Amino acid sequence: MKQVFGYVLILCSIPLLLFVGSEAWKEIAKAQQHSQVIEKSIELPEETVSPLPITLYDANNAIFSEEYTEWSQPLKLDEIPEVVKEIFIYSEDEHFYNHLGFDVSAIARAFIANTSEQSIQQGGSTITQQLVRMRYLSVDKTYERKLMELFYSYELEKYYSKEQILEMYLNEMYFSNQVYGIGAAATYYFDRPIDQLSLAEMAFIAAIPNNPSLYDPLQNFDNTKARQERLLDKLVEHQLLTTQEAVMYKQEPITLAVKSKIQNYPSYSTYVLQELKWLIGQQTGYHEQIAKTTDKMEKEFLQLELQKEVDEILKQGIHVYTALQPEKQQQDEAAINTILGNAELQASATIINNDTREIVSIYGGKDYKKHDLHRAFQSPRQPGSAFKPISVFAPYFETTTATKNSTVSGAQYCVGNFCPENYGGIWYGNVTIAKAFQESINTSALRLYDAIGVDTAFSYIDRFQFGSIVDKDRTYATALGGLTYGVTSLELADAYSSFIDGFYAPARSIRKVTNLQGETIYSWPREREEIWSASTVNTMRDLLNEVVTSGTGKGLYSYSGYIGAKTGTTNQFKDYWVAGLTNDYTTAVWIGYDTPRSMQAIEKQKIHFKIFNAITD
């Protein structure tokens, strides 16, 4: 009877609504004429409105970083305590299970109240209307918007059950401080899941959404507490609590334990997010398409499409499990920062676990902060002689019958106009390849490179992940690490990992990516390709070790039982490198200035050696 009376009342109110003006009726006509558009909008509740957090886990499955601007933790309706549902229904929409999306009697009461006050103050909004407002409409209190709200609410009730609407509502309400949903409110304000809160605590956070500014517990705790007590009275009114129980809950102390955003190891987390993009690009096929196209506009279009795909996946909320060794990352960062000191000198380093081929630690720069230039993967620099094992020596041993005791001239040598000098301007006669490697004799390396040819050398170089090497690098200068842009410490360490046993598996930080339900949605394929023969590996490991014992790498050490490395110095001392491996780790270290300048004055300090020793120990 009450519902019939409501319909009669609203029909009688139609003449009054005509005074609202033509604009309101235009909106209604537009909604009717474009019902398909409205229906399409109504389908939006299947999607998450606010981006959900991205959670990064270390090798011990502990959270080390959270990426979000809005804190949200959606829950299924059956995961939300019944009393929480009852609090919101009885305080916001007592007739929720009986109306068709809007409560006619409540609208009538609001209309009469607002007319008498000559302004819009009362809303008469149901839970469904509030959900519509959160998703589709502005919060402006105009009659035009109110009418559209009714249409949308009616449509929403046609598509979804009451339980689905209530679940969406409880997950999308705003709880102040960029917190959305009852589940997130529990963990944000009390650092516990909702089912571990007391009834008093549940009522306390349930007080916030009615007016998130007025009831912000961080700014207006007393206001929130006062509303909590009114909500407890509501439960008494509906016989869900006794008066004595309500008094007891009102007296329970409320102690907030506000969540702080976890943002540890920004050097590592920043890289993980970049690798995540590469992973998605590889498994969606975008990387292959981008690599194949030569059209600049098409390439840019594909990159934009890839970014859209990444953004869409990130919005859904994911868990990223990584190989980060937190203690090592912390120790490596502290050690490198100390060694670099307070000057402008910068560094990058990448450390790969030999057994798993995973990136366990990465250094993006001194005192690195999120969104800084990440020098380990974003700042390629000329590698100098540190590139020779990849560009010259390993390919030479792999394609010839030469041994490390074979001879090669160290005299002056030119290929066309390219006539490199040796360090210190020294010329050599015939030397063993081992000697040429130890002393980093440029003219000898160029001779070996010329002997196998550019194409053969690049047939090996191209098998690694050198993203900054371009077609115009197919020159003789590449033999000596003279590249257009250079390489990063990540790329160089990755390539050197092939000297562990001759097999190459691209170094990764990500183990798997799961959705919020724990299902794996992305993981790297377990690629393992043989690059070097056992003979080549043994020779290269001997040569790298001899660099440390009697060549340019004197001063490097390891307690692991083996160490091998190659140094690199570029023209005018603008870059210092050391790359190599121990029994445990493969590592590449670069030091230099962001704006390149000579470091000859600090050459004897061997700062890059100190870093290598500290992070491979």
Stockholm file with secondary structure:
# STOCKHOLM 1.0

chainA/1-617         MKQVFGYVLILCSIPLLLFVGSEAWKEIAKAQQHSQVIEKSIELPEETVSPLPITLYDANNAIFSEEYTEWSQPLKLDEIPEVVKEIFIYSEDEHFYNHLGFDVSAIARAFIANTSEQSIQQGGSTITQQLVRMRYLSVDKTYERKLMELFYSYELEKYYSKEQILEMYLNEMYFSNQVYGIGAAATYYFDRPIDQLSLAEMAFIAAIPNNPSLYDPLQNFDNTKARQERLLDKLVEHQLLTTQEAVMYKQEPITLAVKSKIQNYPSYSTYVLQELKWLIGQQTGYHEQIAKTTDKMEKEFLQLELQKEVDEILKQGIHVYTALQPEKQQQDEAAINTILGNAELQASATIINNDTREIVSIYGGKDYKKHDLHRAFQSPRQPGSAFKPISVFAPYFETTTATKNSTVSGAQYCVGNFCPENYGGIWYGNVTIAKAFQESINTSALRLYDAIGVDTAFSYIDRFQFGSIVDKDRTYATALGGLTYGVTSLELADAYSSFIDGFYAPARSIRKVTNLQGETIYSWPREREEIWSASTVNTMRDLLNEVVTSGTGKGLYSYSGYIGAKTGTTNQFKDYWVAGLTNDYTTAVWIGYDTPRSMQAIEKQKIHFKIFNAITD
#=GR chainA/1-617 SS CHHHHHHHHHHHTHHHHHTTCHHHHHHHHHHHHTHHHHHHHHTGGGSCSSCCCEEEECTTSCEEEEECSSEECCCCGGGSCHHHHHHHHHHHCTTTTTSSSSCHHHHHHHHHHHHHHTSCCCCCCCHHHHHHHHHTSCCCCCHHHHHHHHHHHHHHHHHSCHHHHHHHHHHHCBCSTTEESHHHHHHHHHSSCGGGSCHHHHHHHHTSTTSTTTTCTTTCHHHHHHHHHHHHHHHHHTTSSCHHHHHHHHHSCCCCCCCCCCBCCHHHHHHHHHHHHHHHHHHTTHHHHHHHCCCHHHHHHHHHHHHHHHHHHHHTCEEEEECCCHHHHHHHHHHHHHHHTTSSCEEEEEEEETTTCBEEEEECSTTCCTTSCCTTTSCCBCCGGGGHIIIIIHHHHHHSCCCTTSEEECSCCCBTTBCCCCGGGCCCCEEEHHHHHHTTCHHHHHHHHHHHCHHHHHHHHTTSCCTTCCGGGCSGGGGGTCCSSCBCHHHHHHHHGGGTTSEECCCBSEEEEECTTSCEEECCCCCCEECSCHHHHHHHHHHHHHHHHHSTTTTCCCSSSCEEEEEEECGGGCEEEEEEEESSEEEEEEEECSSCCCCGGGGGGCHHHHHHHHHHC
#=GC SS_cons         CHHHHHHHHHHHTHHHHHTTCHHHHHHHHHHHHTHHHHHHHHTGGGSCSSCCCEEEECTTSCEEEEECSSEECCCCGGGSCHHHHHHHHHHHCTTTTTSSSSCHHHHHHHHHHHHHHTSCCCCCCCHHHHHHHHHTSCCCCCHHHHHHHHHHHHHHHHHSCHHHHHHHHHHHCBCSTTEESHHHHHHHHHSSCGGGSCHHHHHHHHTSTTSTTTTCTTTCHHHHHHHHHHHHHHHHHTTSSCHHHHHHHHHSCCCCCCCCCCBCCHHHHHHHHHHHHHHHHHHTTHHHHHHHCCCHHHHHHHHHHHHHHHHHHHHTCEEEEECCCHHHHHHHHHHHHHHHTTSSCEEEEEEEETTTCBEEEEECSTTCCTTSCCTTTSCCBCCGGGGHIIIIIHHHHHHSCCCTTSEEECSCCCBTTBCCCCGGGCCCCEEEHHHHHHTTCHHHHHHHHHHHCHHHHHHHHTTSCCTTCCGGGCSGGGGGTCCSSCBCHHHHHHHHGGGTTSEECCCBSEEEEECTTSCEEECCCCCCEECSCHHHHHHHHHHHHHHHHHSTTTTCCCSSSCEEEEEEECGGGCEEEEEEEESSEEEEEEEECSSCCCCGGGGGGCHHHHHHHHHHC
//
